[in-house]
Every structure is written in structure tokens, then in C-alpha cells.
Amino acid sequence: MLLINQLSKQTSIPIHTIRFYEKTGLFQGKKNPEKKSNNYNYYDEETIEKLELIGAAKMIGFTLAEIKELIEVWYSKQISKKDKIEILNQKAASIDEKIKQLKQVKKQIDLFIKEVEEFDC
């Protein structure tokens, strides 16, 4: 069991980020029943796994709300491998759509640049 400062050092995630994720409900620290004199939360190996999942999910474009749902089903063991793949495929399709939209925006900007260059608008 790790204290938050130890968890931060081990994962290289700032303490305030870990606290924010905890307040958001992405995971929960546990109290040590043997230590009644402090109000510290302790974190286990599963918390480290969840922090790694959060980092990876953020990197590929999941929002924190989506990550919360993802963690709930991923760790509840109520989701099949097929369903996990489907979630990831849906996110990939969403990213493809965003890329398509951004390419359209880029084309429009290029047209504006061309107009300014030609007509000095």
C-alpha cells in the first residue's frame, strides 16, 4: 500500500493530478484500518494500473467522463474482450471523423490564404 506521495513518485504523476482523478471518481484510495490516528488514503497496485489506463486513454483521445465509464466496465469484469475491442473501434472511428473535419477546416484556411495573397483583402 502506498501513500499519495509514493504513488506520485512511482507513476510520475503529480499529486494534484492524482487527487483530481480521485475526486472525479476514477479510483478510490483506501483507509488503513490498523492506523486510526491519521486520515490518509492508501493506494494499491490496481490504482497504479488505473493510472496507467487513464494516461493511455487520455493519449488516444478519451475524455475523463469516457475514461470513468471505461474504468467502471473494464474493472468490473462485466465486459468481454469483444466489447473492449468495440469500444476502441468506436473511438478510432470518432478520431477518423475528427481528422476528416480538421482536413476540411485546413482546406478552407488554405483558400482564405490564397485569396489574401491574390487579392490583398
Backbone as a chain_set.jsonl record, in Angstrom:
{"seq": "MLLINQLSKQTSIPIHTIRFYEKTGLFQGKKNPEKKSNNYNYYDEETIEKLELIGAAKMIGFTLAEIKELIEVWYSKQISKKDKIEILNQKAASIDEKIKQLKQVKKQIDLFIKEVEEFDC", "coords": {"N": [[0.854, -1.184, 0.0], [0.542, 2.188, -0.848], [1.289, 5.582, 0.014], [0.032, 8.785, -1.098], [2.149, 10.446, -1.96], [4.167, 8.597, -2.466], [2.931, 7.115, -4.47], [2.76, 9.062, -6.434], [5.488, 9.489, -6.989], [6.191, 6.966, -7.951], [4.622, 6.699, -10.244], [5.103, 8.973, -11.661], [3.22, 10.963, -11.825], [1.781, 14.023, -11.016], [0.9, 14.946, -7.631], [-1.374, 16.616, -7.28], [-2.785, 16.032, -9.605], [-3.381, 13.324, -9.272], [-5.053, 13.536, -7.023], [-7.123, 15.016, -8.191], [-8.1, 13.183, -10.111], [-9.013, 11.245, -8.341], [-11.025, 12.659, -6.957], [-12.731, 13.014, -9.087], [-13.714, 10.539, -9.354], [-12.446, 8.433, -10.593], [-10.928, 6.503, -9.404], [-10.472, 5.096, -6.093], [-8.921, 5.785, -3.05], [-7.864, 3.878, -0.185], [-8.577, 3.512, 3.278], [-6.407, 2.726, 6.0], [-7.203, 0.321, 8.19], [-5.783, -0.359, 10.464], [-4.474, 1.881, 11.259], [-5.566, 4.307, 13.043], [-5.035, 6.853, 13.747], [-4.467, 8.627, 11.744], [-5.748, 10.182, 8.733], [-5.165, 9.233, 6.268], [-5.18, 8.253, 2.815], [-4.582, 5.186, 1.176], [-2.964, 3.512, -1.515], [-3.187, 0.929, -3.942], [-1.831, -1.695, -6.067], [-3.696, -1.951, -8.113], [-4.619, 0.651, -8.388], [-2.403, 1.856, -9.516], [-2.411, 0.544, -11.979], [-4.836, 1.551, -12.965], [-4.191, 4.269, -13.163], [-2.285, 4.114, -15.178], [-3.925, 3.21, -17.254], [-5.635, 5.418, -17.463], [-3.822, 7.402, -18.333], [-3.048, 6.303, -20.839], [-5.544, 6.181, -22.128], [-6.263, 8.885, -22.186], [-4.288, 9.806, -23.889], [-5.043, 8.739, -26.334], [-7.324, 10.08, -26.851], [-9.667, 9.864, -25.272], [-12.162, 11.319, -23.203], [-12.297, 12.496, -19.768], [-14.742, 11.768, -18.642], [-15.501, 9.683, -20.341], [-13.402, 7.964, -19.786], [-13.912, 7.37, -17.128], [-16.266, 5.833, -17.348], [-15.192, 3.778, -18.855], [-13.273, 2.672, -17.1], [-14.994, 1.758, -15.098], [-16.435, -0.352, -16.379], [-14.335, -1.892, -17.368], [-12.923, -2.793, -15.115], [-14.879, -4.064, -13.689], [-15.197, -6.494, -14.654], [-17.293, -7.135, -16.254], [-17.347, -6.97, -18.936], [-16.735, -8.123, -22.143], [-13.936, -9.328, -24.079], [-14.437, -8.84, -26.756], [-16.27, -6.719, -26.57], [-14.608, -4.771, -25.427], [-12.844, -4.349, -27.534], [-14.658, -3.318, -29.374], [-15.358, -0.858, -28.165], [-12.912, 0.466, -28.4], [-12.687, 0.48, -31.184], [-14.845, 2.136, -31.829], [-13.941, 4.548, -30.767], [-11.724, 4.961, -32.398], [-13.032, 5.339, -34.852], [-14.36, 7.707, -34.273], [-12.189, 9.428, -33.982], [-11.192, 9.326, -36.588], [-13.27, 10.67, -37.896], [-13.018, 13.218, -36.759], [-10.518, 13.895, -37.794], [-11.139, 14.056, -40.493], [-12.899, 16.261, -40.434], [-11.128, 18.255, -39.547], [-9.359, 18.334, -41.693], [-11.04, 19.441, -43.61], [-11.42, 21.993, -42.518], [-8.792, 22.899, -42.677], [-8.486, 23.008, -45.482], [-10.234, 25.109, -46.034], [-8.979, 27.236, -44.724], [-6.615, 27.326, -46.235], [-7.713, 28.177, -48.651], [-8.567, 30.754, -47.939], [-6.091, 31.926, -47.395], [-4.972, 31.869, -49.953], [-6.732, 33.587, -51.292], [-6.216, 35.996, -49.954], [-3.552, 36.369, -50.645], [-3.778, 36.655, -53.452], [-5.649, 38.71, -53.874], [-5.222, 40.627, -52.003], [-6.846, 41.156, -49.689]], "CA": [[0.0, 0.0, 0.0], [1.343, 3.4, -0.994], [0.713, 6.902, 0.266], [-0.086, 9.524, -2.348], [3.455, 10.929, -2.426], [4.859, 7.434, -3.017], [2.24, 6.818, -5.721], [3.18, 10.103, -7.369], [6.878, 9.208, -7.389], [6.249, 5.715, -8.713], [3.935, 6.844, -11.533], [5.493, 10.272, -12.25], [2.016, 11.783, -11.974], [1.745, 14.968, -9.887], [-0.061, 14.673, -6.557], [-2.651, 17.308, -7.517], [-3.487, 15.309, -10.67], [-3.919, 12.11, -8.645], [-6.202, 13.951, -6.201], [-8.203, 15.397, -9.108], [-8.67, 11.939, -10.641], [-9.747, 10.593, -7.253], [-12.259, 13.436, -6.741], [-13.574, 12.786, -10.255], [-14.293, 9.205, -9.199], [-11.79, 7.461, -11.45], [-10.49, 5.447, -8.487], [-10.658, 5.469, -4.693], [-7.932, 5.333, -2.089], [-8.442, 3.107, 0.921], [-8.076, 3.807, 4.626], [-5.771, 1.598, 6.668], [-7.944, 0.117, 9.437], [-4.848, -0.507, 11.573], [-3.979, 3.208, 11.644], [-6.724, 5.15, 13.333], [-4.579, 8.186, 14.133], [-4.385, 9.519, 10.586], [-6.859, 10.083, 7.791], [-4.509, 9.066, 4.984], [-5.616, 7.237, 1.864], [-3.524, 4.319, 0.684], [-3.241, 3.102, -2.886], [-2.639, -0.392, -4.223], [-1.357, -1.974, -7.431], [-4.798, -1.682, -9.049], [-4.632, 2.099, -8.618], [-1.325, 2.114, -10.475], [-2.931, 0.073, -13.269], [-5.851, 2.5, -13.404], [-3.495, 5.493, -13.584], [-1.695, 3.819, -16.482], [-5.038, 3.183, -18.202], [-6.076, 6.811, -17.631], [-2.833, 8.059, -19.183], [-3.148, 5.763, -22.201], [-6.838, 6.576, -22.692], [-6.178, 10.32, -22.488], [-3.395, 9.983, -25.023], [-5.734, 8.387, -27.575], [-8.451, 10.96, -27.084], [-10.831, 9.693, -24.413], [-12.395, 12.353, -22.196], [-12.319, 11.916, -18.414], [-16.049, 11.118, -18.459], [-15.421, 8.401, -21.047], [-12.452, 7.128, -19.051], [-14.61, 6.888, -15.925], [-17.124, 4.722, -17.783], [-14.3, 2.716, -19.295], [-12.718, 2.028, -15.902], [-16.062, 1.039, -14.393], [-16.727, -1.625, -17.032], [-13.086, -2.642, -17.539], [-12.539, -3.423, -13.853], [-15.985, -4.815, -13.106], [-15.139, -7.812, -15.311], [-18.585, -7.366, -16.896], [-17.206, -6.632, -20.34], [-15.965, -9.142, -22.849], [-12.841, -8.864, -24.933], [-15.088, -8.324, -27.968], [-16.829, -5.4, -26.239], [-13.474, -3.857, -25.253], [-12.384, -4.018, -28.886], [-15.685, -2.459, -29.978], [-15.19, 0.475, -27.578], [-11.728, 1.055, -29.011], [-13.012, 0.739, -32.591], [-15.715, 3.322, -31.873], [-13.094, 5.721, -30.545], [-10.934, 5.124, -33.623], [-13.927, 5.925, -35.856], [-14.573, 9.092, -33.857], [-10.954, 10.156, -34.307], [-11.175, 9.45, -38.054], [-14.228, 11.724, -38.248], [-12.404, 14.498, -36.38], [-9.458, 14.16, -38.773], [-11.838, 14.479, -41.719], [-13.376, 17.629, -40.207], [-9.964, 19.141, -39.49], [-8.861, 18.485, -43.065], [-11.935, 20.394, -44.267], [-11.078, 23.308, -41.973], [-7.49, 23.247, -43.266], [-8.732, 23.41, -46.876], [-10.859, 26.438, -46.008], [-7.918, 28.191, -44.361], [-5.751, 27.443, -47.405], [-8.427, 29.017, -49.618], [-8.501, 32.138, -47.445], [-4.713, 32.39, -47.612], [-4.829, 32.083, -51.384], [-7.488, 34.81, -51.622], [-5.49, 37.163, -49.42], [-2.355, 36.549, -51.456], [-4.123, 37.077, -54.799], [-6.466, 39.911, -53.95], [-4.836, 41.537, -50.922], [-8.084, 41.504, -48.963]], "C": [[0.899, 1.245, 0.0], [0.573, 4.629, -0.547], [0.756, 7.682, -1.037], [1.262, 10.034, -2.861], [4.281, 9.79, -3.028], [4.258, 7.05, -4.372], [2.667, 7.806, -6.806], [4.598, 9.835, -7.882], [6.95, 7.98, -8.287], [5.657, 5.872, -10.112], [4.352, 8.087, -12.308], [4.28, 11.144, -12.578], [1.949, 12.713, -10.774], [0.629, 14.641, -8.885], [-1.401, 15.349, -6.835], [-3.452, 16.635, -8.632], [-4.12, 14.036, -10.113], [-5.145, 12.463, -7.804], [-7.395, 14.327, -7.08], [-8.88, 14.149, -9.671], [-9.5, 11.231, -9.576], [-11.062, 11.317, -6.987], [-13.242, 13.243, -7.879], [-14.219, 11.404, -10.21], [-13.653, 8.152, -10.078], [-11.219, 6.283, -10.653], [-10.654, 5.967, -7.068], [-9.512, 4.928, -3.864], [-8.64, 4.593, -0.948], [-7.803, 3.545, 2.229], [-7.435, 2.545, 5.188], [-6.469, 1.413, 8.013], [-7.039, -0.014, 10.662], [-4.353, 0.839, 12.092], [-5.167, 4.144, 11.818], [-6.326, 6.594, 13.636], [-4.453, 9.146, 12.954], [-5.573, 9.285, 9.651], [-6.321, 9.876, 6.377], [-5.206, 8.012, 4.127], [-4.382, 6.469, 1.409], [-3.955, 3.771, -0.673], [-2.517, 1.797, -3.178], [-2.216, -0.508, -5.687], [-2.456, -1.691, -8.47], [-4.896, -0.191, -9.364], [-3.557, 2.475, -9.625], [-1.78, 1.702, -11.877], [-3.959, 1.063, -13.825], [-5.215, 3.808, -13.875], [-2.826, 5.295, -14.943], [-2.772, 3.804, -17.566], [-5.537, 4.599, -18.487], [-5.115, 7.543, -18.569], [-2.936, 7.608, -20.631], [-4.444, 6.212, -22.87], [-6.863, 8.06, -23.041], [-5.359, 10.559, -23.755], [-4.102, 9.665, -26.356], [-7.062, 9.114, -27.734], [-9.695, 10.749, -26.255], [-10.939, 10.87, -23.458], [-12.389, 11.691, -20.821], [-13.642, 11.218, -18.136], [-16.053, 9.747, -19.142], [-14.495, 7.442, -20.314], [-13.103, 6.559, -17.798], [-15.504, 5.703, -16.267], [-16.283, 3.514, -18.161], [-13.745, 1.949, -18.099], [-13.784, 1.206, -15.194], [-16.347, -0.312, -15.045], [-15.485, -2.508, -17.142], [-12.759, -3.426, -16.273], [-13.674, -4.185, -13.182], [-16.041, -6.235, -13.654], [-16.47, -8.161, -15.976], [-18.533, -7.062, -18.389], [-16.298, -7.666, -20.996], [-14.839, -8.504, -23.651], [-13.404, -8.224, -26.201], [-15.643, -6.92, -27.717], [-15.727, -4.362, -26.033], [-12.964, -3.395, -26.621], [-13.374, -3.091, -29.577], [-15.586, -1.024, -29.447], [-14.011, 1.184, -28.243], [-11.964, 1.36, -30.496], [-13.908, 1.967, -32.742], [-14.894, 4.594, -31.678], [-12.24, 6.002, -31.772], [-11.775, 5.758, -34.72], [-14.201, 7.392, -35.546], [-13.367, 9.962, -34.207], [-10.847, 10.349, -35.819], [-12.104, 10.566, -38.515], [-13.66, 13.109, -37.913], [-11.3, 14.882, -37.362], [-10.071, 14.673, -40.072], [-12.307, 15.932, -41.579], [-12.219, 18.623, -40.183], [-9.354, 19.357, -40.872], [-9.723, 19.475, -43.845], [-11.643, 21.82, -43.797], [-9.766, 23.792, -42.579], [-7.652, 23.704, -44.712], [-9.31, 24.819, -46.931], [-9.83, 27.514, -45.668], [-6.974, 28.403, -45.549], [-6.402, 28.318, -48.484], [-8.381, 30.486, -49.206], [-7.108, 32.726, -47.66], [-4.503, 32.73, -49.082], [-5.546, 33.369, -51.815], [-6.751, 36.057, -51.153], [-4.246, 37.431, -50.274], [-2.682, 37.122, -52.841], [-4.799, 38.445, -54.84], [-6.146, 40.94, -52.87], [-6.038, 42.056, -50.164], [-7.815, 42.14, -47.644]], "O": [[1.874, 1.332, 0.746], [-0.645, 4.708, -0.711], [1.442, 7.284, -1.979], [1.492, 10.051, -4.07], [5.013, 10.001, -3.994], [4.984, 6.703, -5.304], [2.903, 7.423, -7.952], [4.86, 9.947, -9.08], [7.691, 7.965, -9.27], [6.133, 5.249, -11.061], [3.998, 8.24, -13.477], [4.32, 11.961, -13.499], [2.049, 12.259, -9.634], [-0.431, 14.132, -9.25], [-2.451, 14.735, -6.65], [-4.682, 16.666, -8.603], [-5.259, 13.708, -10.443], [-6.16, 11.77, -7.865], [-8.538, 13.999, -6.759], [-10.109, 14.073, -9.701], [-10.562, 10.682, -9.871], [-12.099, 10.677, -6.81], [-14.454, 13.299, -7.67], [-15.165, 11.134, -10.95], [-14.236, 7.09, -10.296], [-11.052, 5.19, -11.193], [-10.943, 7.146, -6.864], [-9.168, 3.75, -3.962], [-9.857, 4.684, -0.786], [-6.627, 3.905, 2.269], [-7.867, 1.431, 4.889], [-6.341, 2.266, 8.891], [-7.492, 0.201, 11.786], [-3.873, 0.937, 13.221], [-5.694, 4.695, 10.851], [-7.19, 7.462, 13.765], [-4.344, 10.356, 13.152], [-6.299, 8.3, 9.782], [-6.948, 10.295, 5.404], [-5.744, 7.026, 4.631], [-3.292, 7.025, 1.276], [-5.142, 3.592, -0.942], [-1.392, 1.578, -2.729], [-2.246, 0.468, -6.436], [-2.164, -1.242, -9.578], [-5.221, 0.184, -10.49], [-3.782, 3.322, -10.49], [-1.559, 2.43, -12.845], [-3.949, 1.372, -15.017], [-5.649, 4.389, -14.869], [-2.806, 6.212, -15.765], [-2.562, 4.321, -18.663], [-5.829, 4.935, -19.635], [-5.551, 8.228, -19.495], [-2.914, 8.431, -21.546], [-4.443, 6.582, -24.044], [-7.416, 8.45, -24.069], [-5.699, 11.406, -24.581], [-3.784, 10.263, -27.384], [-7.838, 8.809, -28.64], [-10.707, 11.402, -26.509], [-9.928, 11.364, -22.96], [-12.467, 10.466, -20.719], [-13.667, 10.186, -17.466], [-16.551, 8.77, -18.582], [-14.773, 6.245, -20.23], [-12.875, 5.402, -17.445], [-15.503, 4.692, -15.565], [-16.618, 2.376, -17.831], [-13.748, 0.718, -18.09], [-13.518, 0.093, -14.741], [-16.487, -1.315, -14.345], [-15.576, -3.73, -17.023], [-12.364, -4.59, -16.347], [-13.443, -4.886, -12.196], [-16.819, -7.067, -13.189], [-16.752, -9.332, -16.235], [-19.574, -6.913, -19.029], [-15.245, -8.026, -20.47], [-14.81, -7.291, -23.862], [-12.908, -7.195, -26.661], [-15.498, -6.034, -28.56], [-15.888, -3.203, -26.418], [-12.692, -2.213, -26.833], [-12.968, -2.173, -30.29], [-15.72, -0.075, -30.219], [-14.103, 2.358, -28.602], [-11.495, 2.379, -31.003], [-13.743, 2.746, -33.68], [-15.13, 5.599, -32.349], [-12.054, 7.16, -32.146], [-11.288, 6.624, -35.447], [-14.265, 8.222, -36.453], [-13.516, 11.092, -34.671], [-10.454, 11.421, -36.28], [-11.764, 11.324, -39.424], [-13.805, 14.052, -38.69], [-11.161, 16.052, -37.721], [-9.564, 15.621, -40.672], [-12.132, 16.736, -42.494], [-12.326, 19.715, -40.742], [-8.884, 20.453, -41.18], [-9.208, 20.255, -44.646], [-11.624, 22.748, -44.605], [-9.643, 24.96, -42.95], [-7.027, 24.68, -45.126], [-8.921, 25.625, -47.776], [-9.828, 28.586, -46.273], [-6.58, 29.534, -45.834], [-5.724, 29.101, -49.148], [-8.176, 31.36, -50.047], [-6.967, 33.882, -48.059], [-3.922, 33.765, -49.409], [-5.016, 34.143, -52.613], [-6.674, 37.052, -51.874], [-3.932, 38.58, -50.584], [-1.952, 37.974, -53.347], [-4.545, 39.242, -55.743], [-6.748, 42.013, -52.84], [-6.218, 43.265, -50.019], [-8.75, 42.486, -46.923]]}, "num_chains": 1, "name": "protein.A"}
